[in-house]
Amino acid sequence: MPAGRSRWRRGPAAALRRLRLLEALSRLGTVAAVAEALSYSPSSVSVQLAQLEREAGTRLLRRVGRNVELTPAGERLARHAGQALAADDAIRAELAGLSDAPRGLLRMTFVQTPALALLLGVLERLAASAPDLQVEVVQRETVPALEDLRSRAVDLVVGIEYDPVPVPRRRDIDRRDLLREDVLLALHPEHPAVPRRGPVRIGACETAAWASGHAGTGLDAVVRNVCNRLGGFEPDVRHRSDDGLVLGALVASGRAVTLLPVLLYAAMPQITARRLREERLQRTIFTAARAATSEAPAVLAVRAALRDAAARDGRQAGARDPRLSRVGASGRTPRRRPACASRARRAARRLHRERAAVTHAGVPASSSASDAERSRKASICRRRSASFSSA
């Protein structure tokens, strides 16, 4: 047997596993990050990489301080590893497509707020449409979940992207948007910044205590972005949690303000929320899969269930909440017609009925002082109504 062939003595599966570790190291940069992403211990990752180096017959890593980095040979092998892993994904997806129905295991991550509105509906739909498909769900923030996806630790990501803070796009990731929703400023109903109606200025919350996500999350980034860019101040973040229900409880207690999406606000009757006067703030809920597996039957089935749930459960979650009529379907407060407009219409109708009754009795319509006064008041109310509508 040639010497070169004896190096890969444990078969293609073991070789792919070690190549996967090398490819992850090229992206994540440290052995500790690779171990965390792929659920290995750091020592196990080091042993596997050392075995790969022996099998390759050349140095792939060099030590730099307490860490390691790839040599030129290691970088080249990591690029080939990415291609080999993508080819393995594509072959598995093609073979799975030959079966009659989706089956097997699909690992999916969810951010909390879409999960509250969509997850149960998705699982119910899959139980009916793909009974042989086993779905495992883990709650995970969007950016680390996308790294897990590229590391092949998961198969599908349901993530969020706030407009001012875009999520990086990758050529090897197939992203498809599910829905768009407004992000509102959530406050206690008796907070001094809450106007009688209409949007709220972000500057009115400059001295307020804020609740936000942990550092590095999308919510934390958007809170800081909006406060600095639109309000010209750094928010006083006193409370941090990645749990939207905890953030809502802090707002309901009057101890903080925060930014919440409409889907989550609809589940919290004890708080109020308004759009920002300065800008309409929105976010996108999307799905992401590896490009090589985007047409796999399991991925297609779960994405179809997500689209159906977003079209029904997600959009109806806000529509079922009568409080959202105060901020409009898109976070906007509808303009109310002033009371004098209604009084003007009632006065005009009353005057018309009185004159019609007098004329019907055979007496000319009166031009008495009372008629003139009523006509004058109706005219004033109509002018006020017209000026409000033009404004």
C-alpha positions as CSV (number, residue, x, y, z in Angstrom):
1,M,0.0,0.0,0.0
2,P,1.4,3.4,-0.9
3,A,2.6,5.4,2.1
4,G,0.4,8.4,1.2
5,R,-2.7,6.3,1.4
6,S,-2.0,4.8,4.9
7,R,-2.2,8.2,6.6
8,W,-6.0,8.5,6.2
9,R,-6.5,5.1,7.9
10,R,-9.7,5.9,9.7
11,G,-11.9,6.4,6.7
12,P,-13.5,9.4,5.0
13,A,-16.0,10.2,7.9
14,A,-13.1,10.8,10.4
15,A,-11.2,12.8,7.8
16,L,-14.2,15.0,7.2
17,R,-14.7,15.5,10.9
18,R,-11.1,16.8,11.3
19,L,-11.4,18.9,8.1
20,R,-14.5,20.5,9.7
21,L,-12.4,21.5,12.7
22,L,-9.7,23.0,10.5
23,E,-12.3,25.0,8.5
24,A,-13.9,26.2,11.7
25,L,-10.5,27.3,13.1
26,S,-9.8,29.3,9.9
27,R,-13.1,31.2,10.5
28,L,-13.3,31.5,14.3
29,G,-9.6,32.0,15.0
30,T,-9.1,30.2,18.3
31,V,-9.3,26.6,19.5
32,A,-11.6,27.7,22.3
33,A,-14.1,29.2,19.9
34,V,-14.1,26.1,17.7
35,A,-14.6,23.9,20.8
36,E,-17.6,26.1,21.9
37,A,-19.2,26.2,18.5
38,L,-19.0,22.4,17.9
39,S,-19.5,21.2,21.4
40,Y,-16.0,19.7,21.9
41,S,-13.6,20.2,24.6
42,P,-10.5,22.4,23.7
43,S,-8.2,19.5,24.3
44,S,-10.2,17.2,22.0
45,V,-10.0,19.8,19.3
46,S,-6.2,20.1,19.7
47,V,-5.8,16.3,19.5
48,Q,-7.9,16.1,16.4
49,L,-6.0,18.9,14.7
50,A,-2.7,17.2,15.6
51,Q,-4.0,14.0,14.0
52,L,-5.0,15.8,10.9
53,E,-1.5,17.4,10.7
54,R,0.1,13.9,10.9
55,E,-2.2,12.6,8.2
56,A,-1.4,15.6,5.9
57,G,2.3,15.0,6.4
58,T,3.1,18.8,6.7
59,R,2.7,21.5,9.3
60,L,-0.7,23.0,9.3
61,L,-0.5,25.1,12.6
62,R,2.0,27.2,14.4
63,R,1.9,28.4,17.9
64,V,1.6,32.2,18.5
65,G,1.6,32.9,22.2
66,R,-1.1,30.9,23.8
67,N,-3.0,30.4,20.6
68,V,-2.3,28.8,17.2
69,E,-2.7,30.1,13.7
70,L,-2.7,28.4,10.3
71,T,0.4,28.0,8.2
72,P,0.1,28.7,4.4
73,A,-0.4,24.9,4.0
74,G,-3.1,25.0,6.7
75,E,-4.9,27.9,5.0
76,R,-4.9,26.1,1.6
77,L,-6.2,22.9,3.2
78,A,-8.9,24.9,5.1
79,R,-10.1,26.3,1.8
80,H,-10.3,22.8,0.3
81,A,-12.0,21.6,3.5
82,G,-14.7,24.1,3.0
83,Q,-15.3,22.9,-0.6
84,A,-15.3,19.3,0.6
85,L,-17.8,19.9,3.3
86,A,-20.1,21.8,0.9
87,A,-19.9,18.9,-1.6
88,D,-20.8,16.5,1.2
89,D,-23.8,18.7,2.1
90,A,-24.9,18.8,-1.5
91,I,-24.6,15.0,-2.0
92,R,-26.6,14.4,1.2
93,A,-29.3,16.9,0.1
94,E,-29.6,15.3,-3.4
95,L,-29.9,11.8,-2.0
96,A,-32.5,13.0,0.6
97,G,-34.5,14.6,-2.3
98,L,-35.0,11.1,-3.8
99,S,-37.2,10.1,-0.9
100,D,-41.0,10.6,-1.0
101,A,-41.2,12.8,2.1
102,P,-38.9,14.8,4.4
103,R,-37.3,12.6,7.1
104,G,-34.4,12.5,9.4
105,L,-33.1,15.2,11.8
106,L,-33.1,18.9,11.3
107,R,-31.5,21.2,13.9
108,M,-32.9,24.8,14.1
109,T,-32.2,27.9,16.1
110,F,-34.7,30.6,17.0
111,V,-34.5,34.0,18.5
112,Q,-36.9,34.4,21.4
113,T,-39.4,36.9,20.0
114,P,-40.1,35.1,16.7
115,A,-40.3,31.8,18.7
116,L,-43.1,33.1,20.9
117,A,-45.2,34.1,17.9
118,L,-44.3,31.3,15.4
119,L,-42.7,28.2,16.9
120,L,-45.8,26.4,18.1
121,G,-47.6,26.9,14.8
122,V,-44.5,25.7,12.9
123,L,-44.3,22.5,14.9
124,E,-48.0,21.8,14.6
125,R,-47.8,22.2,10.8
126,L,-44.8,20.0,10.5
127,A,-46.5,17.3,12.6
128,A,-49.2,17.2,9.9
129,S,-47.1,17.8,6.7
130,A,-43.8,16.0,7.6
131,P,-44.5,13.4,10.4
132,D,-41.2,11.6,9.7
133,L,-39.1,14.7,10.2
134,Q,-37.6,15.2,13.7
135,V,-36.9,18.9,14.5
136,E,-34.7,20.0,17.3
137,V,-34.9,23.7,18.4
138,V,-32.4,25.7,20.4
139,Q,-32.7,29.4,21.3
140,R,-29.7,31.3,20.0
141,E,-28.9,34.9,19.1
142,T,-28.6,35.6,15.4
143,V,-24.9,36.2,14.8
144,P,-23.6,33.2,16.8
145,A,-26.3,31.1,15.3
146,L,-25.1,31.9,11.8
147,E,-21.6,30.9,12.8
148,D,-23.1,27.6,14.1
149,L,-24.8,27.2,10.8
150,R,-21.5,27.6,8.9
151,S,-19.8,25.2,11.3
152,R,-22.6,22.7,10.6
153,A,-23.7,22.5,14.2
154,V,-27.2,23.5,13.0
155,D,-29.1,23.2,9.8
156,L,-31.5,26.2,9.8
157,V,-31.5,29.6,11.5
158,V,-34.4,31.9,12.3
159,G,-32.8,35.2,12.9
160,I,-33.6,38.9,13.1
161,E,-32.0,42.0,11.6
162,Y,-32.7,45.5,12.7
163,D,-32.6,48.1,10.0
164,P,-29.8,50.3,11.5
165,V,-27.6,47.3,12.3
166,P,-27.5,44.9,9.3
167,V,-26.4,41.3,9.8
168,P,-23.3,40.3,7.6
169,R,-24.2,38.4,4.4
170,R,-22.2,35.4,3.3
171,R,-22.0,33.7,-0.1
172,D,-22.2,30.3,1.4
173,I,-25.5,31.2,3.3
174,D,-28.9,31.2,1.6
175,R,-31.1,33.8,3.4
176,R,-34.8,34.3,2.8
177,D,-36.9,37.0,4.5
178,L,-40.1,35.9,6.4
179,L,-41.7,39.2,7.5
180,R,-41.1,42.8,8.5
181,E,-42.4,44.3,11.7
182,D,-42.2,47.6,13.5
183,V,-40.0,48.2,16.5
184,L,-41.6,50.5,19.1
185,L,-40.4,52.4,22.1
186,A,-41.9,50.6,25.1
187,L,-42.8,52.6,28.3
188,H,-44.8,52.4,31.4
189,P,-48.3,53.9,30.7
190,E,-47.6,56.7,33.2
191,H,-44.1,57.5,32.1
192,P,-43.7,61.3,31.6
193,A,-42.4,60.8,28.1
194,V,-45.7,59.2,26.9
195,P,-47.7,61.8,24.9
196,R,-51.5,61.9,24.9
197,R,-51.4,60.4,21.4
198,G,-48.9,60.1,18.5
199,P,-45.3,59.3,18.4
200,V,-42.7,60.0,21.0
201,R,-39.4,61.8,20.7
202,I,-36.4,59.6,21.6
203,G,-34.8,62.6,23.3
204,A,-37.6,62.5,25.9
205,C,-36.0,59.4,27.3
206,E,-32.5,60.8,27.6
207,T,-32.6,60.7,31.4
208,A,-34.5,57.5,31.7
209,A,-33.1,54.1,32.8
210,W,-32.9,51.7,29.8
211,A,-33.2,48.0,29.6
212,S,-31.4,46.2,26.7
213,G,-29.9,43.0,25.5
214,H,-26.4,41.8,26.5
215,A,-23.4,43.5,24.9
216,G,-22.9,42.3,21.4
217,T,-26.6,41.4,20.7
218,G,-28.7,43.0,18.0
219,L,-31.0,44.7,20.5
220,D,-28.1,46.3,22.4
221,A,-26.6,47.5,19.1
222,V,-29.9,49.1,17.9
223,V,-30.6,50.7,21.3
224,R,-27.2,52.4,21.3
225,N,-27.5,53.3,17.6
226,V,-30.9,54.9,17.8
227,C,-30.2,56.8,21.0
228,N,-26.9,58.2,19.7
229,R,-27.9,58.8,16.1
230,L,-31.4,60.1,16.6
231,G,-31.3,61.5,20.2
232,G,-27.7,62.6,20.5
233,F,-27.1,60.8,23.8
234,E,-25.7,57.6,25.2
235,P,-28.4,55.5,26.9
236,D,-28.1,54.8,30.6
237,V,-28.4,51.0,30.3
238,R,-29.0,49.6,33.8
239,H,-30.6,46.3,33.1
240,R,-29.6,43.6,30.5
241,S,-31.4,40.5,29.4
242,D,-31.8,38.6,26.2
243,D,-35.3,37.6,27.4
244,G,-37.9,39.9,25.9
245,L,-40.4,39.0,28.6
246,V,-38.0,40.1,31.3
247,L,-37.5,43.4,29.4
248,G,-41.2,43.9,29.2
249,A,-41.6,43.2,33.0
250,L,-39.0,45.9,33.7
251,V,-40.9,48.4,31.6
252,A,-44.2,47.4,33.3
253,S,-42.6,48.0,36.7
254,G,-41.7,51.5,35.6
255,R,-38.0,50.9,36.1
256,A,-36.9,51.1,32.5
257,V,-37.8,51.9,28.9
258,T,-36.7,49.8,26.0
259,L,-37.3,49.0,22.3
260,L,-39.7,46.1,21.6
261,P,-41.0,44.6,18.4
262,V,-44.8,44.6,17.7
263,L,-45.0,40.8,18.0
264,L,-43.8,41.0,21.6
265,Y,-45.7,44.1,22.5
266,A,-48.9,42.4,21.5
267,A,-48.3,39.8,24.3
268,M,-47.8,42.5,27.0
269,P,-51.1,44.3,27.9
270,Q,-49.5,46.0,30.9
271,I,-47.2,48.4,29.0
272,T,-47.6,51.0,26.3
273,A,-45.5,51.5,23.1
274,R,-45.2,54.3,20.6
275,R,-43.3,54.7,17.4
276,L,-40.4,57.1,17.2
277,R,-41.1,60.6,15.9
278,E,-37.7,60.8,14.2
279,E,-37.8,57.6,12.2
280,R,-39.8,54.5,11.5
281,L,-37.8,51.7,13.0
282,Q,-38.3,48.2,11.7
283,R,-36.7,44.8,11.8
284,T,-36.7,41.7,9.5
285,I,-37.3,38.1,10.6
286,F,-35.5,35.8,8.2
287,T,-34.4,32.2,7.7
288,A,-30.9,31.1,6.8
289,A,-29.5,27.7,5.6
290,R,-26.3,26.7,4.0
291,A,-26.4,27.2,0.3
292,A,-25.5,23.6,-0.4
293,T,-28.5,22.3,1.6
294,S,-31.1,25.0,0.8
295,E,-33.0,22.6,-1.5
296,A,-32.9,19.7,0.9
297,P,-36.5,18.4,1.5
298,A,-36.2,18.9,5.3
299,V,-35.1,22.5,4.9
300,L,-37.8,23.2,2.3
301,A,-40.5,21.7,4.6
302,V,-39.5,23.7,7.6
303,R,-39.3,26.9,5.6
304,A,-42.7,26.3,4.1
305,A,-44.1,25.9,7.6
306,L,-42.4,29.0,8.7
307,R,-43.8,31.0,5.8
308,D,-47.3,29.7,6.6
309,A,-47.0,30.5,10.3
310,A,-45.6,34.0,9.5
311,A,-48.5,34.7,7.1
312,R,-51.1,33.6,9.7
313,D,-49.9,33.6,13.2
314,G,-47.3,36.3,13.0
315,R,-49.4,38.9,11.1
316,Q,-52.5,38.2,13.2
317,A,-50.7,38.5,16.5
318,G,-50.6,42.3,16.2
319,A,-54.1,42.5,14.6
320,R,-55.7,40.8,17.6
321,D,-54.4,43.5,20.0
322,P,-56.7,46.5,20.1
323,R,-54.0,48.7,21.6
324,L,-52.1,48.6,18.3
325,S,-54.9,50.8,16.8
326,R,-53.4,53.6,18.9
327,V,-50.0,53.3,17.1
328,G,-51.4,52.2,13.7
329,A,-50.9,48.9,11.9
330,S,-47.4,50.1,11.0
331,G,-46.6,51.8,14.3
332,R,-48.2,55.1,13.3
333,T,-50.8,56.9,15.4
334,P,-53.9,57.7,13.3
335,R,-55.0,61.4,13.3
336,R,-58.2,61.9,15.1
337,R,-60.9,64.2,13.9
338,P,-61.5,67.0,16.5
339,A,-64.7,67.1,18.5
340,C,-65.8,70.4,16.8
341,A,-66.0,68.6,13.5
342,S,-68.7,66.3,14.8
343,R,-70.5,69.3,16.5
344,A,-70.5,71.1,13.2
345,R,-72.1,68.3,11.4
346,R,-74.8,67.8,14.1
347,A,-75.5,71.6,14.1
348,A,-75.9,71.7,10.4
349,R,-78.2,68.7,10.3
350,R,-80.3,70.2,13.2
351,L,-80.6,73.5,11.4
352,H,-81.6,71.8,8.2
353,R,-84.4,69.8,9.9
354,E,-85.8,72.8,11.7
355,R,-86.0,74.8,8.5
356,A,-87.5,71.9,6.6
357,A,-90.1,71.5,9.3
358,V,-91.1,75.2,9.2
359,T,-91.2,75.2,5.4
360,H,-93.4,72.1,5.4
361,A,-95.9,73.8,7.7
362,G,-96.3,76.6,5.1
363,V,-94.3,79.2,6.9
364,P,-91.2,80.7,5.2
365,A,-87.9,79.6,6.8
366,S,-87.1,81.9,9.6
367,S,-84.0,84.1,9.7
368,S,-84.3,84.7,13.4
369,A,-81.4,85.5,15.6
370,S,-81.4,82.0,17.0
371,D,-81.0,80.5,13.5
372,A,-78.3,83.0,12.6
373,E,-76.4,82.1,15.8
374,R,-76.7,78.4,15.2
375,S,-75.5,78.9,11.6
376,R,-72.6,81.1,12.8
377,K,-71.4,78.4,15.3
378,A,-71.7,75.7,12.7
379,S,-69.6,77.7,10.3
380,I,-66.9,78.3,13.0
381,C,-66.7,74.6,13.7
382,R,-66.4,73.8,10.0
383,R,-63.5,76.2,9.6
384,R,-61.7,74.7,12.6
385,S,-62.2,71.2,11.2
386,A,-60.9,72.3,7.8
387,S,-57.8,73.9,9.3
388,F,-57.1,70.7,11.3
389,S,-57.4,68.5,8.3
390,S,-55.1,70.7,6.2
391,A,-52.5,70.6,9.0
